[in-house]
Amino acid sequence: MTDKQTAILKTALELFSKKGFYAVSTNLIAKEADVSEGLIFRHFQNKMGLLHAIMQMGKEKVEPVLKSIAELPDSAQRVHAIMELPFHIGKEDYAFWRLIYSLKWQNEFYDDEMSKPTKDILVKALTELKYADADAEADLIMSYVDGFITTVLLKRDSIDITRLLETLRKKYIQ
């Protein structure tokens, strides 16, 4: 990927995550990235192509993390690692996750591919742990994770994330 393509994607991600996908034009992205709008169309075809490229970059970043969790030897460790994921989101990834969570509410953009591998790991681990309804338990944990991600993204500077994580560990991860 060229420096200009990287600049376009980085700019699009920042603008989409702050202003919303529909509110951002390719013209604004081009101005902010200091490139021509034609260059955006040449590399990404359109705004949807930009979004798809951003989503692909995010998936590529998440895959090794989930792979390492799936390879943990103990089922309970896999469940715990997934529950703790939101607390390990680096600030450099906030824009991506803000975008993901804003798109969740826009049905035509909701991409179940992002959460399916996580849920699959949970279902397998919970089945191994002999939960009667591993699928429902996995949905419950995924709901917790969604809430934690929202809390981390929206309130990280106003709440004690470390204390919240320790409370989670005491209550559910023993």
C-alpha positions as CSV (number, residue, x, y, z in Angstrom):
1,M,0.0,0.0,0.0
2,T,1.3,3.4,-0.9
3,D,1.8,6.3,1.5
4,K,-1.1,8.1,-0.2
5,Q,-3.4,5.1,0.1
6,T,-2.5,4.8,3.8
7,A,-3.2,8.5,4.3
8,I,-6.6,8.2,2.6
9,L,-7.6,5.2,4.8
10,K,-6.4,6.8,8.0
11,T,-8.2,10.0,7.2
12,A,-11.4,8.2,6.1
13,L,-11.3,6.2,9.3
14,E,-10.9,9.2,11.5
15,L,-13.7,11.2,9.7
16,F,-16.1,8.2,9.6
17,S,-15.6,7.5,13.3
18,K,-16.1,11.1,14.3
19,K,-18.8,12.4,11.9
20,G,-20.4,9.2,10.7
21,F,-20.2,7.4,7.4
22,Y,-23.1,9.3,5.7
23,A,-21.9,12.7,6.8
24,V,-18.4,12.4,5.2
25,S,-17.9,13.0,1.5
26,T,-15.0,11.7,-0.6
27,N,-14.3,15.3,-1.3
28,L,-13.7,16.0,2.4
29,I,-11.6,12.9,2.8
30,A,-9.4,14.0,-0.2
31,K,-9.0,17.5,1.2
32,E,-8.1,16.2,4.7
33,A,-5.7,13.6,3.3
34,D,-4.2,16.1,0.9
35,V,-4.9,14.0,-2.2
36,S,-7.1,14.4,-5.2
37,E,-10.6,13.0,-5.1
38,G,-9.8,11.1,-8.3
39,L,-7.1,9.2,-6.4
40,I,-9.6,7.9,-3.9
41,F,-11.8,6.7,-6.8
42,R,-8.8,5.1,-8.6
43,H,-7.7,3.1,-5.5
44,F,-11.0,2.5,-3.7
45,Q,-13.7,3.0,-6.4
46,N,-16.1,4.9,-4.0
47,K,-16.8,5.7,-0.4
48,M,-18.1,2.2,0.2
49,G,-14.8,0.8,-1.2
50,L,-13.0,2.9,1.5
51,L,-15.3,1.4,4.2
52,H,-14.6,-2.1,3.0
53,A,-10.8,-1.5,3.0
54,I,-11.0,-0.1,6.5
55,M,-13.1,-3.1,7.7
56,Q,-10.6,-5.5,6.1
57,M,-7.7,-3.8,7.9
58,G,-9.6,-4.2,11.1
59,K,-10.3,-7.9,10.5
60,E,-6.6,-8.5,9.8
61,K,-5.7,-6.8,13.0
62,V,-8.2,-8.8,15.1
63,E,-7.5,-12.2,13.5
64,P,-4.2,-12.9,15.3
65,V,-5.6,-11.8,18.6
66,L,-8.5,-14.2,18.3
67,K,-6.2,-17.0,17.0
68,S,-4.0,-16.6,20.1
69,I,-7.1,-16.8,22.3
70,A,-8.4,-19.9,20.5
71,E,-5.0,-21.6,21.1
72,L,-5.2,-21.1,24.8
73,P,-5.1,-24.6,26.4
74,D,-7.8,-24.1,29.0
75,S,-11.5,-23.5,28.1
76,A,-12.0,-21.1,31.0
77,Q,-8.9,-19.1,30.0
78,R,-10.4,-18.6,26.5
79,V,-13.7,-17.3,28.1
80,H,-11.8,-15.0,30.4
81,A,-9.5,-13.7,27.6
82,I,-12.6,-12.8,25.5
83,M,-14.3,-11.1,28.5
84,E,-11.1,-9.0,29.0
85,L,-10.7,-8.0,25.4
86,P,-12.4,-4.6,25.7
87,F,-10.0,-3.6,28.5
88,H,-7.0,-4.0,26.2
89,I,-8.1,-1.8,23.3
90,G,-5.2,0.5,22.5
91,K,-6.0,4.2,22.0
92,E,-4.6,3.9,18.5
93,D,-7.6,1.5,17.8
94,Y,-10.3,3.7,19.3
95,A,-11.3,5.2,15.9
96,F,-11.8,1.8,14.4
97,W,-13.9,0.5,17.2
98,R,-16.0,3.7,17.3
99,L,-16.7,3.2,13.7
100,I,-17.6,-0.5,14.2
101,Y,-20.0,0.5,17.0
102,S,-21.6,3.3,15.1
103,L,-22.1,1.1,12.1
104,K,-23.8,-1.6,14.2
105,W,-26.9,0.6,14.4
106,Q,-27.0,1.0,10.6
107,N,-28.3,-2.4,9.4
108,E,-27.0,-2.2,5.9
109,F,-23.5,-2.0,7.4
110,Y,-23.7,-4.5,10.2
111,D,-21.1,-7.1,9.6
112,D,-21.6,-10.2,11.7
113,E,-18.2,-11.5,10.5
114,M,-16.5,-9.3,13.1
115,S,-18.2,-11.0,16.0
116,K,-18.8,-14.5,14.7
117,P,-15.2,-15.8,15.3
118,T,-15.4,-14.5,18.9
119,K,-18.7,-16.2,19.5
120,D,-17.5,-19.4,18.0
121,I,-14.5,-19.5,20.4
122,L,-16.9,-18.9,23.3
123,V,-19.4,-21.6,22.2
124,K,-16.7,-24.1,21.9
125,A,-15.1,-23.2,25.3
126,L,-18.5,-23.1,27.1
127,T,-19.5,-26.5,25.5
128,E,-16.2,-27.9,26.8
129,L,-17.0,-26.5,30.2
130,K,-20.4,-28.4,30.1
131,Y,-22.7,-25.4,30.0
132,A,-26.2,-26.6,29.2
133,D,-26.9,-23.9,26.6
134,A,-23.5,-22.8,25.4
135,D,-25.0,-20.7,22.6
136,A,-27.1,-18.6,25.0
137,E,-24.2,-18.2,27.5
138,A,-22.0,-17.1,24.6
139,D,-24.6,-14.5,23.6
140,L,-24.7,-13.3,27.2
141,I,-20.9,-12.9,27.3
142,M,-21.0,-11.1,24.0
143,S,-23.5,-8.7,25.4
144,Y,-21.1,-8.0,28.3
145,V,-18.3,-7.5,25.9
146,D,-20.3,-5.1,23.8
147,G,-21.1,-3.1,27.0
148,F,-17.5,-3.1,28.1
149,I,-16.3,-1.9,24.7
150,T,-18.9,0.9,24.8
151,T,-17.8,1.9,28.3
152,V,-14.1,1.8,27.4
153,L,-14.6,3.9,24.3
154,L,-17.0,6.5,25.8
155,K,-15.8,6.8,29.4
156,R,-12.2,5.7,29.5
157,D,-11.1,9.1,30.8
158,S,-13.9,9.5,33.4
159,I,-13.9,6.0,35.0
160,D,-11.3,3.8,36.5
161,I,-10.9,1.1,33.9
162,T,-8.5,-0.9,36.0
163,R,-11.0,-1.0,38.9
164,L,-13.7,-2.1,36.5
165,L,-11.5,-4.9,35.1
166,E,-10.6,-6.0,38.7
167,T,-14.3,-6.0,39.6
168,L,-15.1,-8.1,36.5
169,R,-12.3,-10.6,37.4
170,K,-13.5,-10.9,41.0
171,K,-17.1,-11.4,40.1
172,Y,-16.9,-13.6,37.0
173,I,-13.3,-14.7,36.5
174,Q,-12.0,-16.7,39.4
